[in-house]
Amino acid sequence: MSAQTIFALATARGRAGIAVIRLSGPDALTAAAALAGALPEAGRSLRRLHDGDGEILDEALVLTFAPRRSFTGEAVVEFQCHGSMAVVSAVLGTLGQNPLLRPAEAGEFTRRALENGRLDLARVEGLADLIDAETEAQRRHAVRVFGGALRALVEGWRADLLRAAALIEATIDFADEDVPVDVLPEVAELLNGVMGEVQSELRGIGAAERLREGFEVAIVGRPNLGKSTLLNRLAGRDAAITSTVAGTTRDVIEVRMDLAGLPVTLLDTAGLRESADEVERIGVERAKARAAQADLRVHLVQNEGDAPEIGLEADDIILVAKSDSPRPGGISGVTGAGVEELIGHIGETLSRRAAGAGTASRARHRRSLLIADEHLGRALELIGQGADNPDLIAEELRRGIRALEEMVGRIDVEEVLGEIFSSFCIGK
């Protein structure tokens, strides 16, 4: 258990109805009692909070949580105060004068939950994603991970691999005796089952990453086809400068929005043409690079049948620009003709991709899955060679298990913790 007791504002700063100030650590009850009077180890009560001179700071609901039954696994006290900036400042100032306490660092409450076994690393990542969720799809995915879905997957794989390892170890332990049953078929069956599920997760990790980070949709085409006007119409505001002068947009303009419950960044790009203007040429190159990296491209053309300025990729959309009257395959950012159809088309396309999202969603998950798949594949190859190398099979199984255990923080994850917890707010 951590030696020091920490405190922080757990809700957003600024005027609000309620502000929550949290303490966690061995001296949480003692420090809270200095403001609120004697408190039970676990319970709730309405108390007046006083500073060191006895002056009333506020009237607050005080919640106390016993060690091992709190979020952090330590003694925890929460003051639910009135949410004025003056009240919050006064309570935090009083707590800061207590030598038993120190201000919490970013994510420190969650880190203590991890260290005390209240959360595993995958659930910590799910919590971070839940806090950052902007759309319904992000929220649902984060809730799954925070609820333990990834850990459940890993634990199931681990149980099967431990069974396979035990069977192999039995052949090693009884190498000088006749083992009555050939264990290799069962081991191979177990490995094939785990590898199938691991590879399924690997196939879905790209979509899961996009779900976490957001999809990108680039609007591309020649100059003066209304790309910026269309972006503004989609965004519902003047995000990009528009004019009748070709080449007005020089850099990539990004607008973040929610489409069909998915996080989507729309990209307005420079008009694609040859230019003697050096700045415009740079803008065109950037436009081509970002369009190539985008998940989906909306190509605007002047006339039906015109070829797009850059190559088409799967699911790309071609529309005739400045079609002020409704017509199939046309669009207008000025009148809005075709805009609802475009939104529906983009939402349907990206939703189809998001449906393939796996539970694993981070680069480190991908790395662990790839390493595990490699070692399990080697073990299967060795099994195919016969029963003469059980030691090598057992070693490959151990390495595969170890790679999967890293996903939920069982081993060797200290180097990733700083990066994860830096994304949390101070009071979490």
C-alpha positions as CSV (number, residue, x, y, z in Angstrom):
1,M,0.0,0.0,0.0
2,S,1.2,3.5,-0.8
3,A,2.8,5.4,2.1
4,Q,1.4,8.8,1.4
5,T,-2.1,10.0,1.3
6,I,-3.1,12.0,-1.7
7,F,-5.9,14.5,-2.5
8,A,-7.3,16.1,-5.6
9,L,-10.4,17.6,-7.2
10,A,-12.1,14.7,-9.0
11,T,-14.5,16.8,-11.0
12,A,-13.9,19.5,-13.7
13,R,-12.8,22.9,-12.5
14,G,-15.3,25.8,-12.9
15,R,-18.7,26.6,-11.7
16,A,-21.0,23.6,-11.1
17,G,-23.7,22.3,-8.8
18,I,-21.4,19.8,-7.1
19,A,-17.6,19.4,-6.8
20,V,-16.1,16.1,-5.6
21,I,-12.8,16.3,-3.7
22,R,-11.1,12.9,-3.1
23,L,-8.6,11.6,-0.6
24,S,-6.9,8.2,-0.7
25,G,-4.3,6.6,1.5
26,P,-3.7,5.5,5.1
27,D,-4.3,8.9,6.6
28,A,-7.4,9.8,4.6
29,L,-9.8,9.4,7.5
30,T,-7.6,11.3,9.9
31,A,-7.0,14.2,7.4
32,A,-10.8,14.3,6.6
33,A,-11.7,14.4,10.2
34,A,-9.7,17.6,10.6
35,L,-12.3,19.3,8.4
36,A,-15.5,17.3,9.1
37,G,-15.1,15.7,12.6
38,A,-14.8,12.0,13.4
39,L,-15.9,9.8,10.5
40,P,-16.8,6.1,10.2
41,E,-14.5,3.8,8.2
42,A,-17.3,3.4,5.7
43,G,-20.5,5.4,5.4
44,R,-22.0,8.7,4.5
45,S,-23.0,11.8,6.4
46,L,-23.8,15.5,5.9
47,R,-21.1,17.6,7.6
48,R,-20.0,21.1,7.9
49,L,-16.4,21.5,6.8
50,H,-14.1,23.8,8.8
51,D,-10.6,25.2,8.2
52,G,-7.8,25.1,10.8
53,D,-9.2,28.2,12.5
54,G,-12.7,26.7,12.9
55,E,-14.3,28.9,10.1
56,I,-17.0,27.1,8.2
57,L,-16.0,26.4,4.6
58,D,-19.0,24.6,3.3
59,E,-21.7,22.0,4.1
60,A,-20.9,18.8,2.2
61,L,-21.9,15.2,1.8
62,V,-18.9,13.1,3.1
63,L,-18.5,9.6,1.8
64,T,-16.0,7.2,3.4
65,F,-14.8,3.9,1.9
66,A,-12.9,1.1,3.7
67,P,-9.6,-0.2,2.4
68,R,-10.0,-3.0,-0.1
69,R,-13.6,-1.9,-0.8
70,S,-12.8,1.4,-2.5
71,F,-11.8,2.3,-6.0
72,T,-8.1,2.5,-5.1
73,G,-8.0,-0.3,-2.6
74,E,-7.0,2.1,0.1
75,A,-9.0,4.2,2.7
76,V,-10.9,6.8,0.6
77,V,-12.9,9.9,1.6
78,E,-14.9,12.0,-0.8
79,F,-16.2,15.5,-0.1
80,Q,-19.2,16.3,-2.3
81,C,-19.1,20.1,-1.9
82,H,-21.0,22.9,-3.6
83,G,-19.3,23.5,-6.9
84,S,-18.3,27.2,-6.7
85,M,-14.7,28.0,-7.4
86,A,-14.4,29.7,-4.1
87,V,-15.6,26.7,-2.1
88,V,-13.3,24.3,-4.0
89,S,-10.3,26.6,-3.6
90,A,-10.9,27.0,0.1
91,V,-11.3,23.2,0.8
92,L,-8.3,22.3,-1.4
93,G,-6.3,25.1,0.3
94,T,-7.1,23.7,3.8
95,L,-6.2,20.1,2.7
96,G,-2.9,21.4,1.3
97,Q,-1.9,22.7,4.7
98,N,-2.1,19.3,6.2
99,P,1.3,17.6,6.5
100,L,-0.3,14.2,6.2
101,L,-1.4,15.0,2.6
102,R,0.1,15.8,-0.8
103,P,-1.6,16.7,-4.1
104,A,-2.1,13.7,-6.4
105,E,-0.3,13.4,-9.7
106,A,-2.2,12.8,-13.0
107,G,-3.9,9.4,-12.9
108,E,-2.5,8.5,-9.5
109,F,-5.8,7.3,-8.0
110,T,-6.1,4.9,-10.9
111,R,-2.5,3.8,-10.6
112,R,-3.1,2.9,-7.0
113,A,-6.1,0.9,-8.0
114,L,-3.8,-1.0,-10.4
115,E,-1.1,-1.5,-7.8
116,N,-3.6,-2.7,-5.2
117,G,-5.2,-5.2,-7.6
118,R,-8.5,-3.4,-8.0
119,L,-8.0,-3.0,-11.8
120,D,-5.8,-4.8,-14.3
121,L,-3.9,-2.8,-17.0
122,A,-6.5,-3.6,-19.7
123,R,-9.3,-2.2,-17.5
124,V,-7.2,0.9,-16.8
125,E,-6.9,1.5,-20.5
126,G,-10.7,1.0,-20.9
127,L,-11.3,3.6,-18.2
128,A,-9.0,6.0,-20.0
129,D,-10.9,5.4,-23.2
130,L,-14.3,5.8,-21.4
131,I,-13.2,9.2,-20.0
132,D,-12.1,10.3,-23.4
133,A,-15.1,8.9,-25.3
134,E,-16.8,11.5,-27.6
135,T,-19.3,9.3,-29.4
136,E,-21.7,6.4,-28.6
137,A,-19.6,3.8,-30.4
138,Q,-16.5,4.9,-28.4
139,R,-18.4,4.7,-25.2
140,R,-19.7,1.2,-25.9
141,H,-16.3,-0.1,-26.8
142,A,-14.7,1.5,-23.8
143,V,-17.3,0.0,-21.5
144,R,-16.6,-3.4,-22.8
145,V,-12.9,-3.1,-22.1
146,F,-13.4,-1.5,-18.7
147,G,-15.8,-4.2,-17.9
148,G,-13.1,-6.8,-18.3
149,A,-13.8,-8.2,-21.8
150,L,-10.2,-8.2,-22.8
151,R,-9.0,-9.8,-19.6
152,A,-11.7,-12.5,-20.0
153,L,-10.3,-13.2,-23.5
154,V,-6.7,-13.4,-22.3
155,E,-7.7,-15.6,-19.3
156,G,-9.5,-18.0,-21.5
157,W,-6.5,-18.3,-23.9
158,R,-4.2,-18.6,-20.9
159,A,-6.2,-21.5,-19.4
160,D,-6.0,-23.4,-22.7
161,L,-2.3,-22.8,-23.1
162,L,-1.6,-23.8,-19.5
163,R,-3.5,-27.0,-20.1
164,A,-1.4,-27.6,-23.3
165,A,1.8,-26.8,-21.4
166,A,0.9,-29.2,-18.6
167,L,0.4,-32.0,-21.1
168,I,3.8,-31.3,-22.7
169,E,5.5,-31.0,-19.3
170,A,4.1,-34.5,-18.4
171,T,5.9,-36.0,-21.4
172,I,9.1,-34.3,-20.2
173,D,8.7,-35.5,-16.6
174,F,8.0,-39.1,-17.7
175,A,10.5,-39.2,-20.6
176,D,12.0,-42.4,-19.3
177,E,8.6,-44.1,-19.0
178,D,5.8,-45.0,-21.4
179,V,3.2,-42.3,-21.4
180,P,-0.1,-44.2,-22.0
181,V,-1.7,-41.5,-24.2
182,D,-0.3,-39.4,-27.1
183,V,-0.9,-35.9,-25.8
184,L,0.2,-34.1,-29.0
185,P,-3.2,-34.2,-30.8
186,E,-4.9,-32.5,-27.8
187,V,-2.1,-30.0,-27.5
188,A,-2.4,-29.2,-31.2
189,E,-6.1,-28.8,-30.9
190,L,-5.8,-26.4,-28.0
191,L,-3.1,-24.3,-29.9
192,N,-5.2,-24.1,-33.1
193,G,-8.2,-22.9,-31.1
194,V,-6.2,-20.2,-29.3
195,M,-4.4,-19.1,-32.5
196,G,-7.7,-18.8,-34.4
197,E,-9.1,-16.4,-31.8
198,V,-5.8,-14.5,-31.5
199,Q,-5.7,-14.0,-35.3
200,S,-9.3,-12.9,-35.2
201,E,-8.4,-10.2,-32.7
202,L,-5.5,-9.1,-34.9
203,R,-7.8,-8.7,-37.9
204,G,-10.1,-6.5,-35.8
205,I,-7.5,-4.4,-34.2
206,G,-7.2,-1.9,-37.0
207,A,-10.9,-1.1,-36.9
208,A,-10.8,-0.9,-33.1
209,E,-7.9,1.6,-33.3
210,R,-9.9,3.8,-35.6
211,L,-12.8,3.6,-33.3
212,R,-10.7,4.8,-30.5
213,E,-8.8,7.5,-32.4
214,G,-11.4,8.5,-35.0
215,F,-11.9,7.9,-38.7
216,E,-10.7,10.4,-41.2
217,V,-12.7,11.4,-44.3
218,A,-10.9,13.6,-46.9
219,I,-12.7,15.8,-49.4
220,V,-10.6,16.0,-52.5
221,G,-10.8,17.5,-56.0
222,R,-9.6,20.3,-58.3
223,P,-9.7,23.9,-57.1
224,N,-13.0,25.9,-56.8
225,L,-15.3,22.9,-56.8
226,G,-16.8,23.8,-53.4
227,K,-14.8,21.5,-51.1
228,S,-14.6,24.1,-48.3
229,T,-18.2,25.1,-48.7
230,L,-19.2,21.4,-48.4
231,L,-17.0,21.1,-45.3
232,N,-18.7,24.1,-43.7
233,R,-22.1,22.6,-44.5
234,L,-21.2,19.3,-43.0
235,A,-19.7,20.9,-39.9
236,G,-22.6,23.3,-39.5
237,R,-20.3,26.3,-39.1
238,D,-17.7,28.3,-41.1
239,A,-14.7,26.2,-40.4
240,A,-12.9,26.9,-43.7
241,I,-12.5,30.2,-45.6
242,T,-14.4,30.1,-48.9
243,S,-14.1,32.3,-52.0
244,T,-14.4,32.2,-55.8
245,V,-10.6,32.5,-56.1
246,A,-9.2,29.1,-57.0
247,G,-6.5,27.9,-54.6
248,T,-7.9,29.7,-51.5
249,T,-7.3,26.6,-49.3
250,R,-3.6,26.0,-48.9
251,D,-3.4,23.7,-45.8
252,V,-5.5,20.8,-44.6
253,I,-8.4,22.0,-42.4
254,E,-9.8,19.5,-39.9
255,V,-13.3,19.3,-38.4
256,R,-14.1,16.7,-35.7
257,M,-17.7,15.5,-35.6
258,D,-20.0,12.7,-34.7
259,L,-21.4,10.7,-37.7
260,A,-23.7,7.8,-37.0
261,G,-22.2,7.6,-33.5
262,L,-18.7,7.3,-34.8
263,P,-15.8,9.8,-34.3
264,V,-15.0,11.3,-37.7
265,T,-12.5,14.0,-38.7
266,L,-13.4,15.7,-42.0
267,L,-10.5,17.0,-44.0
268,D,-10.7,19.9,-46.4
269,T,-7.7,19.7,-48.7
270,A,-6.1,22.1,-51.1
271,G,-7.3,21.9,-54.7
272,L,-5.4,19.4,-56.8
273,R,-3.6,21.1,-59.7
274,E,-0.2,22.0,-61.1
275,S,0.9,25.4,-59.8
276,A,3.8,27.7,-60.1
277,D,3.1,29.0,-56.6
278,E,5.5,27.3,-54.2
279,V,3.1,27.6,-51.2
280,E,0.2,26.1,-53.2
281,R,2.5,23.3,-54.4
282,I,3.3,22.4,-50.8
283,G,-0.5,22.5,-50.0
284,V,-1.2,20.1,-52.9
285,E,1.4,17.7,-51.7
286,R,0.0,17.7,-48.2
287,A,-3.5,17.2,-49.6
288,K,-2.4,14.1,-51.5
289,A,-0.5,12.7,-48.5
290,R,-3.4,13.2,-46.1
291,A,-5.9,11.9,-48.6
292,A,-3.8,8.7,-49.0
293,Q,-3.8,8.2,-45.3
294,A,-7.5,8.9,-44.8
295,D,-10.0,6.0,-44.2
296,L,-12.3,7.3,-46.9
297,R,-12.2,9.9,-49.6
298,V,-15.0,12.0,-51.1
299,H,-13.9,12.9,-54.7
300,L,-15.6,16.0,-56.1
301,V,-15.6,16.3,-59.9
302,Q,-16.9,19.0,-62.2
303,N,-19.0,16.8,-64.6
304,E,-20.5,13.3,-64.5
305,G,-17.9,10.9,-65.9
306,D,-14.9,13.0,-65.0
307,A,-12.0,11.0,-63.5
308,P,-10.9,11.8,-60.0
309,E,-7.6,13.6,-59.5
310,I,-6.2,10.8,-57.4
311,G,-6.6,7.1,-57.6
312,L,-9.8,5.5,-56.2
313,E,-9.6,3.1,-53.2
314,A,-12.2,0.8,-51.8
315,D,-15.5,2.5,-50.7
316,D,-14.4,5.9,-52.1
317,I,-17.3,8.2,-53.1
318,I,-17.4,10.3,-56.3
319,L,-19.9,13.2,-56.5
320,V,-20.5,15.9,-59.1
321,A,-19.8,19.2,-57.3
322,K,-22.1,22.3,-57.3
323,S,-25.2,20.4,-58.1
324,D,-27.5,22.9,-56.6
325,S,-30.7,21.0,-57.6
326,P,-31.1,17.5,-56.1
327,R,-29.8,14.8,-58.5
328,P,-28.4,11.3,-58.1
329,G,-24.6,11.5,-57.6
330,G,-24.6,15.3,-57.2
331,I,-23.9,17.5,-54.1
332,S,-24.0,21.2,-53.2
333,G,-22.6,22.8,-50.1
334,V,-24.5,25.9,-50.9
335,T,-28.1,24.5,-51.1
336,G,-27.5,21.3,-49.1
337,A,-28.6,19.1,-52.0
338,G,-27.2,15.6,-51.6
339,V,-25.6,16.4,-48.2
340,E,-27.9,14.1,-46.1
341,E,-27.3,11.3,-48.6
342,L,-23.6,11.8,-48.3
343,I,-23.7,11.7,-44.5
344,G,-25.8,8.5,-44.6
345,H,-23.3,7.0,-47.1
346,I,-20.3,7.9,-45.0
347,G,-22.0,6.7,-41.8
348,E,-23.0,3.4,-43.4
349,T,-19.5,2.7,-44.8
350,L,-17.7,3.5,-41.6
351,S,-20.2,1.6,-39.4
352,R,-19.6,-1.4,-41.5
353,R,-15.9,-1.1,-40.9
354,A,-16.4,-0.5,-37.2
355,A,-18.5,-3.6,-36.9
356,G,-15.3,-5.6,-37.4
357,A,-13.6,-4.0,-34.4
358,G,-12.0,-6.4,-31.9
359,T,-11.7,-5.9,-28.2
360,A,-8.0,-5.2,-28.4
361,S,-7.4,-1.7,-29.6
362,R,-3.9,-0.4,-28.9
363,A,-0.5,-0.8,-30.5
364,R,0.9,-2.7,-27.5
365,H,-2.1,-5.1,-27.8
366,R,-1.2,-5.7,-31.4
367,R,2.5,-6.3,-30.5
368,S,1.6,-8.8,-27.8
369,L,-0.8,-10.7,-30.0
370,L,1.7,-10.9,-32.8
371,I,4.4,-12.2,-30.5
372,A,2.0,-14.8,-29.0
373,D,0.8,-15.9,-32.5
374,E,4.5,-16.3,-33.6
375,H,5.4,-18.5,-30.6
376,L,2.3,-20.6,-30.8
377,G,2.9,-21.1,-34.5
378,R,6.4,-22.3,-33.8
379,A,5.1,-24.7,-31.2
380,L,2.7,-26.2,-33.8
381,E,5.5,-26.6,-36.2
382,L,7.5,-28.5,-33.6
383,I,4.5,-30.7,-32.8
384,G,4.3,-31.5,-36.5
385,Q,7.8,-32.8,-36.4
386,G,6.9,-35.4,-33.7
387,A,7.4,-36.0,-30.0
388,D,11.2,-35.7,-30.0
389,N,11.4,-32.1,-28.9
390,P,9.0,-31.5,-25.9
391,D,11.4,-29.0,-24.3
392,L,11.3,-26.7,-27.3
393,I,7.5,-27.0,-27.5
394,A,7.2,-26.1,-23.8
395,E,9.5,-23.1,-24.2
396,E,7.5,-21.7,-27.1
397,L,4.3,-22.2,-25.1
398,R,5.8,-20.3,-22.1
399,R,6.8,-17.4,-24.4
400,G,3.3,-17.3,-25.9
401,I,1.7,-17.2,-22.5
402,R,4.0,-14.5,-21.4
403,A,3.2,-12.3,-24.4
404,L,-0.5,-12.6,-23.6
405,E,-0.1,-11.9,-19.9
406,E,1.6,-8.6,-20.8
407,M,-1.7,-7.5,-22.3
408,V,-3.4,-7.4,-19.0
409,G,-0.4,-6.2,-17.0
410,R,0.6,-9.4,-15.3
411,I,4.3,-8.8,-16.1
412,D,6.8,-6.3,-17.7
413,V,4.5,-3.3,-18.2
414,E,6.2,-0.7,-16.0
415,E,7.4,1.2,-19.1
416,V,3.9,1.8,-20.5
417,L,2.3,2.9,-17.2
418,G,3.7,6.5,-17.4
419,E,2.2,7.0,-20.8
420,I,-1.2,5.6,-19.9
421,F,-1.6,7.5,-16.6
422,S,-0.4,10.8,-18.1
423,S,-3.6,10.8,-20.1
424,F,-5.8,10.9,-16.9
425,C,-6.9,14.0,-15.2
426,I,-5.4,14.8,-11.8
427,G,-8.4,13.6,-9.8
428,K,-8.6,10.2,-11.5
